[in-house]
Amino acid sequence: VQLVESGGGLVQPGGSLRLSCVASGFTFSTYAMGWFRQAPGKEREFVATITWNTLNTYYADSVKGRFTISRDNAKRTVYLQKNNLAREDTAVYYCAAVYGIGSDDAKKYNFWGQGTQVTVSS
């Protein structure tokens, strides 16, 4: 099983980034996918999740209206479009897979990627 994130980097406040996560080794279309992040000195926190059929999404209040999660089951890829980035969004971003229904609880996720660093700074 592999989840490989990409798309991180340095961006100025107010800018945008799109993260991607490519999955392999499991039946991607039967898993809900989520994004989490961990800032220095802080615990890992939930960002967004999307159901296997893309019909339902759920966001943390801190990113609602700025971030959009999406997926392409044919490409085995989940995305996180991040707009109007703020310094507080600086963190390592992780994608994760959970069988069945998505969740904001990291403990319920079965598989995790290695993370991609996003730094918001001028």
Contacts in CASP RR format, 6 or more apart in sequence:
PFRMAT RR
TARGET T0000
AUTHOR 0000-0000-0000
METHOD contacts of the structure
MODEL  1
VQLVESGGGLVQPGGSLRLSCVASGFTFSTYAMGWFRQAPGKEREFVATI
TWNTLNTYYADSVKGRFTISRDNAKRTVYLQKNNLAREDTAVYYCAAVYG
IGSDDAKKYNFWGQGTQVTVSS
1 24 0 8 1.000
1 25 0 8 1.000
1 26 0 8 1.000
1 111 0 8 1.000
2 22 0 8 1.000
2 23 0 8 1.000
2 24 0 8 1.000
2 25 0 8 1.000
2 113 0 8 1.000
3 21 0 8 1.000
3 22 0 8 1.000
3 23 0 8 1.000
3 95 0 8 1.000
3 96 0 8 1.000
3 97 0 8 1.000
3 111 0 8 1.000
3 112 0 8 1.000
3 113 0 8 1.000
3 114 0 8 1.000
4 21 0 8 1.000
4 22 0 8 1.000
4 113 0 8 1.000
4 114 0 8 1.000
5 19 0 8 1.000
5 20 0 8 1.000
5 21 0 8 1.000
5 93 0 8 1.000
5 94 0 8 1.000
5 95 0 8 1.000
5 113 0 8 1.000
5 114 0 8 1.000
5 115 0 8 1.000
5 116 0 8 1.000
6 19 0 8 1.000
6 20 0 8 1.000
6 21 0 8 1.000
6 22 0 8 1.000
6 116 0 8 1.000
7 17 0 8 1.000
7 18 0 8 1.000
7 19 0 8 1.000
7 20 0 8 1.000
7 116 0 8 1.000
8 17 0 8 1.000
8 19 0 8 1.000
8 93 0 8 1.000
8 116 0 8 1.000
8 117 0 8 1.000
8 118 0 8 1.000
9 17 0 8 1.000
9 116 0 8 1.000
9 117 0 8 1.000
9 118 0 8 1.000
9 119 0 8 1.000
10 119 0 8 1.000
10 121 0 8 1.000
11 17 0 8 1.000
11 85 0 8 1.000
11 118 0 8 1.000
11 119 0 8 1.000
11 120 0 8 1.000
12 85 0 8 1.000
12 120 0 8 1.000
12 121 0 8 1.000
12 122 0 8 1.000
13 85 0 8 1.000
13 86 0 8 1.000
13 87 0 8 1.000
13 120 0 8 1.000
13 121 0 8 1.000
13 122 0 8 1.000
14 83 0 8 1.000
14 84 0 8 1.000
14 85 0 8 1.000
14 86 0 8 1.000
14 120 0 8 1.000
15 83 0 8 1.000
15 84 0 8 1.000
15 85 0 8 1.000
15 120 0 8 1.000
16 81 0 8 1.000
16 82 0 8 1.000
16 83 0 8 1.000
16 84 0 8 1.000
16 85 0 8 1.000
17 82 0 8 1.000
17 85 0 8 1.000
17 118 0 8 1.000
18 79 0 8 1.000
18 80 0 8 1.000
18 81 0 8 1.000
18 82 0 8 1.000
19 35 0 8 1.000
19 79 0 8 1.000
19 80 0 8 1.000
19 82 0 8 1.000
19 93 0 8 1.000
19 95 0 8 1.000
19 116 0 8 1.000
19 118 0 8 1.000
20 77 0 8 1.000
20 78 0 8 1.000
20 79 0 8 1.000
21 33 0 8 1.000
21 35 0 8 1.000
21 77 0 8 1.000
21 78 0 8 1.000
21 79 0 8 1.000
21 80 0 8 1.000
21 95 0 8 1.000
21 113 0 8 1.000
22 75 0 8 1.000
22 76 0 8 1.000
22 77 0 8 1.000
23 31 0 8 1.000
23 33 0 8 1.000
23 76 0 8 1.000
23 77 0 8 1.000
23 78 0 8 1.000
23 97 0 8 1.000
23 111 0 8 1.000
24 76 0 8 1.000
26 97 0 8 1.000
26 111 0 8 1.000
28 73 0 8 1.000
28 76 0 8 1.000
28 97 0 8 1.000
29 52 0 8 1.000
29 73 0 8 1.000
30 52 0 8 1.000
30 99 0 8 1.000
30 100 0 8 1.000
31 52 0 8 1.000
31 97 0 8 1.000
31 98 0 8 1.000
31 99 0 8 1.000
31 100 0 8 1.000
31 110 0 8 1.000
31 111 0 8 1.000
32 49 0 8 1.000
32 50 0 8 1.000
32 51 0 8 1.000
32 52 0 8 1.000
32 97 0 8 1.000
32 98 0 8 1.000
32 99 0 8 1.000
32 100 0 8 1.000
32 101 0 8 1.000
32 102 0 8 1.000
32 103 0 8 1.000
33 49 0 8 1.000
33 50 0 8 1.000
33 69 0 8 1.000
33 71 0 8 1.000
33 78 0 8 1.000
33 95 0 8 1.000
33 96 0 8 1.000
33 97 0 8 1.000
33 98 0 8 1.000
33 102 0 8 1.000
34 46 0 8 1.000
34 47 0 8 1.000
34 48 0 8 1.000
34 49 0 8 1.000
34 50 0 8 1.000
34 69 0 8 1.000
34 78 0 8 1.000
34 95 0 8 1.000
34 96 0 8 1.000
34 97 0 8 1.000
34 98 0 8 1.000
34 102 0 8 1.000
34 109 0 8 1.000
35 47 0 8 1.000
35 48 0 8 1.000
35 49 0 8 1.000
35 67 0 8 1.000
35 69 0 8 1.000
35 78 0 8 1.000
35 80 0 8 1.000
35 93 0 8 1.000
35 94 0 8 1.000
35 95 0 8 1.000
35 96 0 8 1.000
36 44 0 8 1.000
36 45 0 8 1.000
36 46 0 8 1.000
36 47 0 8 1.000
36 93 0 8 1.000
36 94 0 8 1.000
36 95 0 8 1.000
36 96 0 8 1.000
36 106 0 8 1.000
37 44 0 8 1.000
37 45 0 8 1.000
37 47 0 8 1.000
37 89 0 8 1.000
37 91 0 8 1.000
37 92 0 8 1.000
37 93 0 8 1.000
37 94 0 8 1.000
37 118 0 8 1.000
38 44 0 8 1.000
38 45 0 8 1.000
38 91 0 8 1.000
38 92 0 8 1.000
38 94 0 8 1.000
39 88 0 8 1.000
39 90 0 8 1.000
39 91 0 8 1.000
39 92 0 8 1.000
40 91 0 8 1.000
42 91 0 8 1.000
44 94 0 8 1.000
44 106 0 8 1.000
45 60 0 8 1.000
46 60 0 8 1.000
46 104 0 8 1.000
46 105 0 8 1.000
46 106 0 8 1.000
47 59 0 8 1.000
47 60 0 8 1.000
47 63 0 8 1.000
47 67 0 8 1.000
47 69 0 8 1.000
47 80 0 8 1.000
47 93 0 8 1.000
48 57 0 8 1.000
48 58 0 8 1.000
48 59 0 8 1.000
48 60 0 8 1.000
48 63 0 8 1.000
48 67 0 8 1.000
48 68 0 8 1.000
48 69 0 8 1.000
48 80 0 8 1.000
49 57 0 8 1.000
49 58 0 8 1.000
49 69 0 8 1.000
49 98 0 8 1.000
49 102 0 8 1.000
49 103 0 8 1.000
49 104 0 8 1.000
50 56 0 8 1.000
50 57 0 8 1.000
50 69 0 8 1.000
50 70 0 8 1.000
50 71 0 8 1.000
50 78 0 8 1.000
50 102 0 8 1.000
51 57 0 8 1.000
51 100 0 8 1.000
51 101 0 8 1.000
51 102 0 8 1.000
52 73 0 8 1.000
52 100 0 8 1.000
54 70 0 8 1.000
54 71 0 8 1.000
54 73 0 8 1.000
57 68 0 8 1.000
57 69 0 8 1.000
58 102 0 8 1.000
58 104 0 8 1.000
59 65 0 8 1.000
59 67 0 8 1.000
59 69 0 8 1.000
60 104 0 8 1.000
62 88 0 8 1.000
63 82 0 8 1.000
63 89 0 8 1.000
66 82 0 8 1.000
66 83 0 8 1.000
66 84 0 8 1.000
66 85 0 8 1.000
67 80 0 8 1.000
67 81 0 8 1.000
67 82 0 8 1.000
67 83 0 8 1.000
68 80 0 8 1.000
68 81 0 8 1.000
68 83 0 8 1.000
69 78 0 8 1.000
69 79 0 8 1.000
69 80 0 8 1.000
69 81 0 8 1.000
70 78 0 8 1.000
70 79 0 8 1.000
70 81 0 8 1.000
71 77 0 8 1.000
71 78 0 8 1.000
71 79 0 8 1.000
72 79 0 8 1.000
78 95 0 8 1.000
80 93 0 8 1.000
80 95 0 8 1.000
82 89 0 8 1.000
82 118 0 8 1.000
85 118 0 8 1.000
85 120 0 8 1.000
86 120 0 8 1.000
87 120 0 8 1.000
87 121 0 8 1.000
88 120 0 8 1.000
89 118 0 8 1.000
89 120 0 8 1.000
90 118 0 8 1.000
90 119 0 8 1.000
90 120 0 8 1.000
90 121 0 8 1.000
91 117 0 8 1.000
91 118 0 8 1.000
92 115 0 8 1.000
92 116 0 8 1.000
92 117 0 8 1.000
92 118 0 8 1.000
93 115 0 8 1.000
93 116 0 8 1.000
93 117 0 8 1.000
93 118 0 8 1.000
94 112 0 8 1.000
94 113 0 8 1.000
94 114 0 8 1.000
94 115 0 8 1.000
95 112 0 8 1.000
95 113 0 8 1.000
95 115 0 8 1.000
96 106 0 8 1.000
96 109 0 8 1.000
96 110 0 8 1.000
96 111 0 8 1.000
96 112 0 8 1.000
96 113 0 8 1.000
97 109 0 8 1.000
97 110 0 8 1.000
97 111 0 8 1.000
98 108 0 8 1.000
98 109 0 8 1.000
98 110 0 8 1.000
99 110 0 8 1.000
102 108 0 8 1.000
103 109 0 8 1.000
END
